[in-house]
Amino acid sequence: MIKHSDLYLKPEIFKHIPHLVAGVSTRHGGKSQAPYHSLNLGVHTDDSPHIIQENLKLLCQSLGINPQDFARSYQTHQDQIWECQSPDYLSGYDAIISIKKQIFSAVGIADCCPVLLVDPIQKITAAIHAGWKGSVLGIVTKTAHVLLDKYQSKPEDILAYIGPCISLTHFEVGDEVAAQFPDDCKQKPGLKWHVDLKKHQVNQLEGLGISHIEVSPWCTVEHNEHFFSHRKEQGITGRMLAFAGFRD
C-alpha cells in the first residue's frame, strides 16, 4: 500500500541491511505543480530548476542524507557503466556503481525499469536504468558482471530489486522492438506485441546465479497516481529516482 505521504518505497529485500539507503521515490510529497506534481526529481524536465532542487532536499531529508552525496548521470538508453568513486552529475551513463560509502548511485525513471543491486558484504551498490534499449543491450548483465568479476562479489550475496516500471499489460511495442526480446518476455494478445521488462531483468540476473530478487508489483502506467509515466502522460511528466548506497 502506498500512502500519499510516502516520498519513497523501501524494498523489503533491503530492510535488514544496516546502513543501507536504497529505494525508489514516488511522485508524492514534493512542491512541483502540474504536470510535474509533485516530487519531480528530473533535472532535464521543463519544471522549475529551483523547485526540483527543493524536491531533492525533501527526499534527502526523509532519507537522512545530503543531496550532494548522489551520483547521477544524464541517461542515454545505452549500456555505459560509471564506477563512481565520488559523487557528481555526469552524462552518458545508464548504470552507476557506488564502490565507496556515502556515495548514493541514482537513476531517473518514468516507465523504464530501475534495477538496484546491493552486495552487503563488499558494501557495493548499483543503480541501473533499463529501458527497452538498455535491456536489449544487456545493461543489467554487464553491470552485475562488474560486481562479480572486478569486485569479487558472489552471486549468492547480491540482493536485487526490480522496481516500478511500465508493465507487460501496458508496454505495447512494434514488431521491430518485440523481435529483440526472447519469447518468454513478450506476448501478442491482439494486433500489437507487449514486452515484459521486469521479466527480462529477472532472466538476466538469474542467468548469472543471482537468485535473491524482489520484483515490484507496481506499474507506472496503471498506478500513475503514485508514479510518473512518460507514456501515460504523453512525455510531459516528472521523474522518480531509484537509488542505493551505504552510509558511513
C-alpha positions in Angstrom: 0.0 0.0 0.0 1.4 3.4 -1.0 0.3 6.5 1.0 0.3 10.0 -0.4 2.7 10.9 2.4 5.2 8.4 1.1 8.2 10.1 -0.6 9.8 6.8 -1.4 9.4 3.0 -1.3 11.9 0.9 0.6 12.2 -2.6 -0.8 11.6 -5.5 1.6 14.7 -7.3 0.4 16.9 -4.4 1.7 15.2 -3.7 5.1 17.5 -5.9 7.2 20.8 -4.4 5.8 22.4 -2.0 8.3 23.5 1.5 7.0 21.9 0.9 3.5 19.9 3.7 1.9 18.0 2.2 -1.0 14.6 2.6 -2.7 12.6 4.3 -5.3 10.9 7.7 -4.9 7.2 8.2 -5.6 5.5 11.3 -7.0 4.3 12.3 -3.6 5.4 14.9 -1.1 7.0 17.5 -3.4 6.5 21.1 -4.4 6.1 20.8 -8.2 2.9 21.9 -9.9 1.1 20.0 -12.6 2.0 18.3 -14.9 5.1 17.6 -12.7 3.2 17.2 -9.4 4.6 16.8 -7.0 8.0 15.2 -6.2 9.6 15.7 -9.6 13.4 14.9 -9.5 14.0 15.1 -13.2 16.7 17.7 -13.9 16.1 17.6 -17.6 12.4 18.3 -17.4 10.8 21.7 -18.0 9.9 22.1 -14.4 11.5 24.9 -12.3 15.1 24.0 -11.5 14.7 25.6 -8.1 11.6 23.5 -7.3 13.4 20.3 -8.5 16.2 21.1 -6.0 13.7 21.7 -3.3 12.2 18.3 -4.0 15.6 16.6 -3.9 16.2 18.2 -0.5 12.8 16.9 0.8 13.7 13.4 -0.4 17.1 13.6 1.2 15.7 14.9 4.5 13.5 11.8 4.6 16.4 9.6 3.9 18.8 11.2 6.3 21.4 12.0 3.6 22.7 15.1 1.7 21.8 15.9 -1.9 25.4 16.4 -2.8 26.1 12.7 -2.0 24.2 11.5 -5.1 26.0 10.2 -8.1 23.7 10.8 -11.2 24.0 11.0 -14.9 22.1 12.2 -17.9 20.9 8.9 -19.3 21.1 7.9 -23.0 19.4 4.5 -23.1 22.7 2.8 -23.7 24.9 0.4 -21.7 27.7 2.6 -20.4 28.6 2.0 -16.7 30.1 4.5 -14.3 32.2 3.1 -11.5 31.8 6.0 -9.2 34.3 7.0 -6.5 33.0 10.5 -5.9 29.5 12.0 -6.2 28.8 14.0 -9.3 26.4 14.6 -12.2 27.8 13.3 -15.5 26.4 12.4 -18.9 26.1 9.2 -20.9 25.8 6.6 -18.2 22.7 4.4 -17.6 24.3 2.3 -14.8 26.1 3.7 -11.8 28.1 1.6 -9.4 29.0 3.0 -6.0 32.2 1.5 -4.6 32.5 3.8 -1.6 30.4 4.6 1.4 28.4 7.8 1.5 28.0 7.8 -2.3 24.5 7.1 -3.4 24.1 6.0 -7.0 20.8 7.0 -8.6 19.0 6.8 -11.9 15.9 8.7 -13.1 12.8 6.8 -14.3 9.3 7.3 -15.6 8.4 4.0 -17.2 11.8 2.4 -17.8 12.8 -0.3 -15.4 15.0 0.6 -12.4 17.2 -2.2 -11.1 19.1 -1.9 -7.8 21.9 -4.3 -6.9 23.4 -4.5 -3.4 26.3 -6.5 -2.1 26.1 -6.1 1.7 29.4 -8.0 2.2 31.5 -5.8 -0.1 29.4 -2.7 0.6 28.9 -2.0 -3.1 25.7 -0.9 -4.8 24.5 -0.3 -8.3 21.6 1.7 -9.8 20.6 0.7 -13.3 18.2 2.4 -15.8 16.9 -0.3 -18.1 14.6 0.8 -20.8 14.0 -1.5 -23.7 17.2 -0.4 -25.5 19.3 -0.9 -22.4 17.6 -4.2 -21.7 18.4 -5.5 -25.2 22.0 -4.3 -24.8 22.2 -6.3 -21.6 22.9 -3.5 -19.2 21.8 -5.4 -16.2 24.1 -8.4 -17.0 27.0 -6.1 -17.8 26.6 -4.2 -14.6 26.3 -7.3 -12.5 29.4 -8.7 -14.2 31.4 -5.7 -13.0 30.5 -6.6 -9.4 31.2 -10.3 -9.9 34.4 -10.1 -12.0 36.1 -6.9 -10.8 35.0 -6.6 -7.2 34.7 -10.3 -6.4 31.0 -10.2 -5.3 29.4 -13.6 -5.0 26.1 -14.2 -6.8 24.6 -15.6 -3.6 25.5 -12.4 -1.7 23.9 -10.0 -4.2 20.4 -8.7 -3.5 18.4 -7.3 -6.4 15.4 -5.1 -6.6 13.4 -4.6 -9.8 11.4 -1.5 -9.3 8.2 0.1 -10.6 8.1 0.5 -14.4 5.7 0.0 -17.3 4.1 -3.4 -17.1 3.6 -6.1 -19.7 -0.1 -5.1 -19.9 0.7 -1.6 -20.9 4.1 -1.8 -22.8 2.8 -2.1 -26.3 5.6 -2.1 -28.9 6.1 -2.6 -32.6 7.4 -5.8 -34.3 10.9 -4.4 -34.6 11.2 -3.9 -30.9 9.5 -7.2 -30.0 11.8 -9.1 -32.2 14.7 -8.2 -30.0 13.2 -9.9 -26.9 13.1 -13.6 -26.0 9.8 -15.4 -26.3 9.2 -15.6 -22.6 9.4 -11.8 -22.3 6.7 -10.9 -24.8 3.1 -11.7 -25.7 0.8 -10.7 -28.6 -2.7 -10.6 -27.1 -4.0 -8.6 -30.1 -2.6 -6.8 -33.1 0.4 -5.5 -31.1 3.2 -7.1 -29.1 3.6 -6.4 -25.4 7.0 -6.7 -23.7 7.7 -7.6 -20.0 10.7 -5.5 -18.9 10.7 -6.9 -15.4 10.8 -10.5 -16.6 13.7 -9.6 -18.9 15.8 -8.3 -15.9 14.9 -11.3 -13.8 16.2 -13.6 -16.6 19.5 -11.7 -16.8 20.1 -11.8 -13.1 19.1 -15.5 -12.7 21.4 -16.3 -15.7 24.3 -15.1 -13.5 23.2 -17.1 -10.5 21.7 -14.2 -8.7 18.6 -15.5 -7.0 17.8 -13.1 -4.2 15.4 -10.9 -6.3 12.4 -8.8 -5.3 10.1 -7.7 -8.2 7.9 -4.7 -7.5 4.2 -5.2 -8.3 3.7 -1.6 -9.2 3.2 -0.4 -12.8 3.9 3.3 -13.6 1.1 3.4 -16.1 -1.6 1.6 -14.1 -0.6 3.3 -10.9 0.0 6.7 -12.4 -1.4 8.4 -9.3 1.7 7.2 -7.4 4.4 7.3 -10.1 5.4 9.4 -13.1 4.7 7.7 -16.5 6.2 9.1 -19.7 3.8 7.1 -21.9 0.7 7.7 -19.8 1.3 11.4 -19.6 2.5 11.7 -23.2 6.0 12.8 -22.4 5.2 15.7 -20.2 5.9 14.5 -16.7 8.4 14.3 -13.9 10.9 11.6 -12.9 11.4 9.4 -9.9 14.8 8.3 -8.6 15.9 4.8 -7.9 18.9 5.0 -5.5 21.2 2.8 -3.4 24.3 3.4 -1.2 25.8 2.8 2.2 26.1 5.4 4.9 29.4 5.7 6.8 
